[in-house]
Amino acid sequence: MPDDAKRSAARKIVRDAQEQFERDAEAVREARRKAFAGALVAGLSLREIAEETGLHHSTVSEIARGRSRSPVRPPSLQARRPRCCSSRGSVAACRE
């Protein structure tokens, strides 16, 4: 039975941590959206903001207009696909 109490406590800690993470992530997302929108108002172009952040200009546009719902990862953190899986390559070639 003592293990049940520990497991229950651990579950609560995990749930609380996830809820806090989601609250914090939403606040950060909104702060980024406001910063991008403010930069546009200040005269920066989408491409200039994209260059500063390492994002694609269309992603910057979506974020600034509040249309992005998923977190966007900078290119340095995105998974690299093998060259054969690029838009011109064949996915089947990667499986060989």
Secondary structure, 3 states (H helix, E strand, C coil): CHHHHHHHHHHHHHHHHHHHHHHHHHHHHHHHHHHHHHHHHCCCCHHHHHHHHCCCHHHHHHHHCCCCCCCCCCHHHCCCCCHHHCCCCCHHHHCC
